[in-house]
Amino acid sequence: MSQDEQSNAISVRVKHAHRSRYKNQRRHDLRIGHQPGYVDGERSDLNRVNVPLPSPACITTTAKALRERSNPTRAMRNDAAVATIGIITFGHGAQPIFEALTAEEQDAAYLEVAERIADEYRTTLRGLVVHADETAPHAHVVWDCRNHDGIPMSRVMKGSRLQDIASEVIAKHATGIERGLRKSERIAREDKPSQIYNRSVQKLHQDLPAEIAAKEEALQQLCLRVDEMQARVVKLEEKETLNAKEAKRLMTYRKRLAARVEEYEDARLALDARTREATQQEVALAIKEKTLKSAEEELDAREDAMDRHAEGLAQREEEVSRRETLLDRLTEEINRMVGDIADRLGVGKSLRAIRDRLKAARHDLGDDGPMMG
């Protein structure tokens, strides 16, 4: 499928994210920390948070509560999904149509798409952020990772229904934006797999053996056809003499044999090329996922270190506060003892006058620190 043919489409893609992935996505959505080069920092003020994104701790707590509704028999895994995250995007031709809307109209369209999806799958919309600081307009969405009965979204939120919902909603907001072609239609017209699928390494492991096996089977069938025609040619060539009809048939068979051999060679070369391409694609994706995983782990380690540092600071502040309280009590006790002694010596009134003058002087100097007495 060419880019032009896809250009007027709206698209919704979703992933079911564990806590670390959600945390990283949230930082990107809210433009926290270092951002990729394609983000125009001078336009980030145009971004809009239409539904505030929950914190990782909050969304995890919600996920655990929803999971309990399914009466689980095992503890929740550390890498279990805590949120379903999605992105609403537009094809090249649809982008100027959508950008012609006001910011309020765009927000209304995004929100209705996200809410309709939530209603369809009986889940809850938790966050919606609109990005206007990148090349193409889009919105990031967060839903609960389970429905109201505790059923995981990974079991139900899939297929082409998401695209149906998006196209039905956007038709009310922006005329000219439509649904993209269905996967079955793109397969039927023999689009390349790389144009149809956005496959992970795991998906490649599942699909490639079947794909290669199918091509090998087709190649085997071509080989059988070559052998069949070769046998016919050899049978006629082994005759000492041929009549006119047989000679004509031999010429026909030879042409067919040459055509079948050429078809077989083309298929063999295509299979070899596809096998190499698949291997390279698998290796490239594996490297990419390994790099992303390493980056996620590094970011997690940094955030864990920051959390520990924050906890350490909180403990130090608590200790300082405790010591200040103790010091205040000791100061009060000492002041009381000094006052008692001063009263016994008959100079208590003078001592209190001195303290009052010291307090007044500190007040005039703007000293808001702990005061004696």
C-alpha positions as CSV (number, residue, x, y, z in Angstrom):
1,M,0.0,0.0,0.0
2,S,1.4,3.4,-1.0
3,Q,1.5,6.3,1.4
4,D,-1.0,8.2,-0.6
5,E,-3.6,5.4,-0.3
6,Q,-3.3,5.4,3.5
7,S,-3.2,9.2,3.8
8,N,-6.8,10.0,4.7
9,A,-7.0,7.4,7.5
10,I,-7.3,7.7,11.2
11,S,-5.5,5.0,13.2
12,V,-5.6,3.7,16.8
13,R,-2.8,1.5,18.1
14,V,-2.7,0.1,21.6
15,K,-0.2,-1.8,23.9
16,H,-0.7,-3.3,27.3
17,A,2.1,-1.8,29.5
18,H,3.7,-3.1,32.6
19,R,4.6,-0.5,35.3
20,S,8.1,0.4,33.9
21,R,6.8,0.9,30.4
22,Y,3.9,2.9,31.6
23,K,6.2,5.1,33.7
24,N,8.5,5.7,30.7
25,Q,5.5,6.5,28.5
26,R,4.1,8.9,31.0
27,R,7.3,10.8,31.2
28,H,7.3,11.1,27.4
29,D,3.7,12.1,27.3
30,L,4.2,14.8,29.9
31,R,7.6,15.9,28.5
32,I,9.4,15.0,31.7
33,G,13.2,14.8,31.3
34,H,15.2,14.5,28.1
35,Q,13.0,14.3,25.0
36,P,13.8,12.9,21.5
37,G,15.2,15.2,18.8
38,Y,11.9,15.2,16.8
39,V,10.2,17.1,19.6
40,D,10.1,20.8,19.1
41,G,10.6,22.2,22.5
42,E,9.5,25.7,21.4
43,R,6.0,24.4,20.7
44,S,5.6,22.2,23.8
45,D,3.4,24.8,25.3
46,L,0.8,23.9,22.7
47,N,0.4,20.4,24.2
48,R,-2.7,19.8,26.2
49,V,-3.5,17.5,29.1
50,N,-7.2,16.8,28.6
51,V,-7.4,14.0,31.2
52,P,-4.6,14.0,33.8
53,L,-2.4,10.9,33.7
54,P,-2.4,8.8,36.9
55,S,0.9,8.2,38.6
56,P,2.5,4.8,38.2
57,A,1.7,4.0,41.8
58,C,-2.0,5.0,41.3
59,I,-2.5,3.0,38.1
60,T,-0.8,0.0,39.6
61,T,-3.1,0.1,42.6
62,T,-6.1,0.3,40.3
63,A,-4.9,-2.6,38.2
64,K,-4.4,-4.8,41.3
65,A,-8.0,-3.9,42.5
66,L,-9.5,-4.8,39.1
67,R,-7.5,-8.0,39.0
68,E,-9.0,-9.1,42.3
69,R,-12.5,-9.1,40.6
70,S,-11.4,-12.1,38.5
71,N,-10.6,-14.1,41.7
72,P,-7.0,-14.8,40.8
73,T,-5.3,-17.9,42.3
74,R,-1.7,-16.5,42.0
75,A,0.0,-13.4,42.9
76,M,0.4,-10.6,40.4
77,R,3.6,-10.8,38.4
78,N,6.1,-7.9,38.5
79,D,5.8,-7.6,34.7
80,A,2.0,-7.8,34.5
81,A,0.2,-5.1,32.6
82,V,-1.0,-2.2,34.8
83,A,-2.3,0.0,32.0
84,T,-3.5,-0.1,28.4
85,I,-1.8,2.7,26.5
86,G,-2.8,3.9,23.0
87,I,-2.0,6.5,20.4
88,I,-4.5,8.2,18.0
89,T,-2.8,9.2,14.7
90,F,-3.7,10.4,11.2
91,G,-2.3,9.7,7.7
92,H,-0.6,12.3,5.7
93,G,-3.7,13.5,3.9
94,A,-5.8,13.5,7.0
95,Q,-3.4,15.6,9.0
96,P,-4.2,19.0,7.3
97,I,-8.0,18.2,7.6
98,F,-7.7,17.6,11.3
99,E,-5.3,20.5,11.9
100,A,-7.9,22.8,10.3
101,L,-10.1,22.2,13.4
102,T,-9.7,24.5,16.4
103,A,-7.8,23.1,19.4
104,E,-11.2,22.7,21.2
105,E,-12.7,20.8,18.3
106,Q,-9.6,18.5,18.1
107,D,-9.8,17.8,21.8
108,A,-13.5,17.0,21.5
109,A,-12.7,14.5,18.7
110,Y,-9.8,12.9,20.6
111,L,-11.9,12.6,23.8
112,E,-14.9,11.0,22.1
113,V,-12.7,8.4,20.3
114,A,-11.1,7.5,23.6
115,E,-14.4,7.4,25.6
116,R,-16.1,5.4,22.9
117,I,-13.3,2.8,23.0
118,A,-13.6,2.7,26.8
119,D,-17.4,2.1,26.6
120,E,-17.0,-0.5,23.9
121,Y,-14.6,-2.6,26.0
122,R,-16.2,-1.8,29.4
123,T,-13.1,-0.2,30.8
124,T,-12.2,3.3,32.1
125,L,-10.4,6.2,30.4
126,R,-7.7,7.3,32.8
127,G,-5.6,9.8,30.7
128,L,-5.4,11.8,27.5
129,V,-2.6,14.0,26.4
130,V,-2.5,15.9,23.0
131,H,0.9,16.5,21.4
132,A,1.2,19.5,19.1
133,D,5.0,19.8,19.3
134,E,5.8,17.0,16.8
135,T,5.5,16.8,13.0
136,A,2.1,15.1,13.0
137,P,-0.8,15.8,15.4
138,H,-1.6,12.9,17.7
139,A,-2.9,12.0,21.2
140,H,-1.7,9.5,23.8
141,V,-4.4,7.7,25.7
142,V,-4.4,5.6,28.9
143,W,-7.2,3.1,29.8
144,D,-7.4,0.6,32.7
145,C,-5.8,-2.6,31.6
146,R,-8.9,-4.6,32.7
147,N,-12.6,-4.2,32.2
148,H,-15.1,-3.8,35.0
149,D,-15.2,-7.5,35.6
150,G,-11.4,-7.8,35.8
151,I,-11.0,-9.3,32.3
152,P,-7.6,-8.2,30.8
153,M,-7.8,-5.8,27.9
154,S,-5.2,-8.0,26.2
155,R,-7.9,-10.6,25.7
156,V,-10.5,-8.4,24.2
157,M,-9.1,-5.1,22.9
158,K,-7.7,-6.3,19.6
159,G,-8.7,-6.7,16.0
160,S,-10.0,-4.1,13.6
161,R,-12.8,-2.9,15.8
162,L,-10.6,0.0,17.2
163,Q,-10.3,1.4,13.7
164,D,-14.1,1.0,13.1
165,I,-14.8,3.1,16.3
166,A,-12.2,5.7,15.4
167,S,-13.6,6.2,11.9
168,E,-17.2,6.3,13.1
169,V,-16.4,9.0,15.6
170,I,-14.1,11.2,13.5
171,A,-16.7,11.3,10.7
172,K,-18.8,13.5,13.0
173,H,-15.9,15.9,13.6
174,A,-13.9,16.1,10.4
175,T,-15.3,15.3,7.0
176,G,-12.8,13.5,4.7
177,I,-11.0,11.5,7.3
178,E,-11.8,7.8,6.9
179,R,-11.1,4.3,8.0
180,G,-7.9,2.7,6.7
181,L,-8.1,-0.4,4.6
182,R,-8.6,-3.6,6.5
183,K,-5.7,-6.0,6.9
184,S,-7.6,-8.7,4.9
185,E,-8.0,-6.3,1.9
186,R,-4.3,-5.4,2.0
187,I,-3.3,-9.1,2.1
188,A,-5.7,-9.9,-0.7
189,R,-4.0,-7.3,-3.0
190,E,-0.6,-8.7,-2.0
191,D,0.9,-5.7,-0.1
192,K,4.3,-6.5,1.4
193,P,4.2,-7.9,5.0
194,S,6.3,-5.0,6.1
195,Q,3.6,-2.6,4.9
196,I,0.8,-4.5,6.7
197,Y,2.3,-5.7,10.0
198,N,4.2,-4.0,12.8
199,R,5.7,-7.2,14.1
200,S,7.7,-7.8,17.3
201,V,10.5,-10.3,17.6
202,Q,8.1,-12.7,19.2
203,K,5.6,-12.3,16.4
204,L,8.3,-12.8,13.8
205,H,9.3,-16.1,15.5
206,Q,5.7,-17.2,15.2
207,D,5.1,-16.0,11.6
208,L,8.3,-16.5,9.8
209,P,8.5,-20.3,9.9
210,A,5.0,-20.6,8.4
211,E,5.7,-17.9,5.8
212,I,9.0,-19.5,4.8
213,A,7.4,-23.0,4.8
214,A,4.6,-21.8,2.5
215,K,7.2,-20.4,0.1
216,E,9.2,-23.6,0.2
217,E,6.1,-25.6,-0.5
218,A,5.3,-23.4,-3.5
219,L,8.8,-23.8,-4.7
220,Q,8.5,-27.6,-4.4
221,Q,5.4,-27.6,-6.5
222,L,7.2,-25.6,-9.2
223,C,10.0,-28.1,-9.0
224,L,7.5,-30.9,-9.6
225,R,6.1,-29.1,-12.6
226,V,9.6,-28.7,-14.0
227,D,10.3,-32.4,-13.5
228,E,7.0,-33.3,-15.2
229,M,7.7,-31.2,-18.3
230,Q,11.3,-32.4,-18.3
231,A,10.1,-36.0,-18.4
232,R,7.8,-35.2,-21.4
233,V,10.7,-33.6,-23.3
234,V,13.1,-36.5,-22.5
235,K,10.5,-39.1,-23.6
236,L,10.1,-37.4,-27.0
237,E,13.8,-36.8,-27.4
238,E,14.5,-40.5,-26.9
239,K,12.5,-41.4,-29.9
240,E,14.6,-42.1,-33.0
241,T,12.2,-40.5,-35.3
242,L,9.4,-38.0,-34.8
243,N,6.4,-37.3,-37.0
244,A,5.4,-33.8,-37.7
245,K,2.9,-33.7,-34.8
246,E,5.4,-35.1,-32.3
247,A,8.1,-32.6,-33.4
248,K,5.7,-29.7,-33.0
249,R,4.7,-31.1,-29.5
250,L,8.4,-31.3,-28.6
251,M,9.0,-27.7,-29.5
252,T,6.0,-26.7,-27.4
253,Y,7.2,-28.8,-24.4
254,R,10.7,-27.3,-24.6
255,K,9.2,-23.8,-24.5
256,R,7.0,-24.7,-21.5
257,L,10.0,-26.3,-19.8
258,A,12.1,-23.2,-20.3
259,A,9.2,-21.1,-18.9
260,R,8.8,-23.3,-15.9
261,V,12.5,-23.4,-15.2
262,E,12.6,-19.6,-15.3
263,E,9.6,-19.4,-13.0
264,Y,11.2,-21.9,-10.6
265,E,14.5,-19.9,-10.6
266,D,12.6,-16.6,-9.9
267,A,10.8,-18.3,-7.0
268,R,14.0,-19.7,-5.6
269,L,15.7,-16.3,-5.8
270,A,12.7,-14.7,-4.1
271,L,12.7,-17.3,-1.4
272,D,16.4,-16.7,-0.8
273,A,15.9,-13.0,-0.7
274,R,13.0,-13.2,1.7
275,T,14.9,-15.5,4.0
276,R,17.8,-13.1,4.1
277,E,15.4,-10.1,4.6
278,A,13.6,-12.0,7.4
279,T,16.8,-12.8,9.1
280,Q,18.1,-9.3,8.9
281,Q,14.7,-8.0,10.1
282,E,14.6,-10.3,13.0
283,V,18.2,-9.4,14.0
284,A,17.5,-5.7,13.7
285,L,14.3,-5.9,15.8
286,A,16.1,-8.1,18.4
287,I,18.8,-5.4,18.7
288,K,16.2,-2.6,18.9
289,E,14.2,-4.4,21.6
290,K,17.4,-5.2,23.5
291,T,18.5,-1.6,23.3
292,L,15.0,-0.4,24.4
293,K,15.0,-2.9,27.2
294,S,18.4,-1.8,28.3
295,A,17.4,1.9,28.2
296,E,14.2,1.1,30.2
297,E,16.3,-0.8,32.8
298,E,18.8,2.0,33.0
299,L,15.9,4.6,33.4
300,D,14.3,2.3,36.1
301,A,17.6,2.1,37.9
302,R,18.0,5.9,37.9
303,E,14.5,6.4,39.1
304,D,14.9,3.8,41.8
305,A,18.1,5.6,42.9
306,M,16.2,9.0,42.9
307,D,13.5,7.3,44.9
308,R,16.0,6.0,47.4
309,H,17.7,9.5,47.5
310,A,14.3,11.1,48.2
311,E,13.6,8.6,50.9
312,G,17.0,9.3,52.4
313,L,16.3,13.1,52.3
314,A,12.9,12.5,53.9
315,Q,14.5,10.5,56.7
316,R,17.2,13.1,57.2
317,E,14.5,15.8,57.4
318,E,12.6,13.8,59.9
319,E,15.7,13.3,62.0
320,V,16.5,17.0,61.8
321,S,12.9,17.8,62.8
322,R,13.2,15.4,65.7
323,R,16.5,16.9,66.9
324,E,15.0,20.4,66.6
325,T,12.0,19.4,68.7
326,L,14.4,17.8,71.3
327,L,16.5,21.0,71.3
328,D,13.4,23.2,71.7
329,R,12.4,21.1,74.7
330,L,15.9,21.2,76.2
331,T,16.0,25.0,75.6
332,E,12.7,25.4,77.3
333,E,13.8,23.3,80.2
334,I,17.1,25.2,80.5
335,N,15.3,28.5,80.3
336,R,12.9,27.4,83.1
337,M,15.8,26.3,85.2
338,V,17.7,29.5,84.6
339,G,14.5,31.5,85.4
340,D,14.0,29.6,88.7
341,I,17.6,30.2,89.7
342,A,17.3,33.9,88.7
343,D,14.1,34.2,90.8
344,R,15.9,32.7,93.8
345,L,18.8,35.2,93.4
346,G,16.3,38.0,93.0
347,V,17.3,38.9,89.4
348,G,14.5,37.1,87.6
349,K,12.7,40.4,86.5
350,S,15.9,41.8,85.1
351,L,16.6,38.5,83.2
352,R,13.1,38.5,81.7
353,A,13.5,42.1,80.6
354,I,16.8,41.2,78.9
355,R,15.1,38.2,77.1
356,D,12.2,40.5,75.9
357,R,14.8,43.0,74.5
358,L,16.6,40.1,72.7
359,K,13.3,38.9,71.2
360,A,12.4,42.4,70.0
361,A,15.9,42.8,68.5
362,R,15.7,39.5,66.6
363,H,12.2,40.4,65.3
364,D,13.5,43.7,64.0
365,L,16.4,41.9,62.3
366,G,13.9,39.5,60.7
367,D,15.3,36.4,62.4
368,D,12.5,33.8,62.2
369,G,14.7,31.0,63.7
370,P,14.1,29.3,67.0
371,M,13.9,31.8,69.8
372,M,15.0,31.3,73.3
373,G,12.6,31.7,76.2
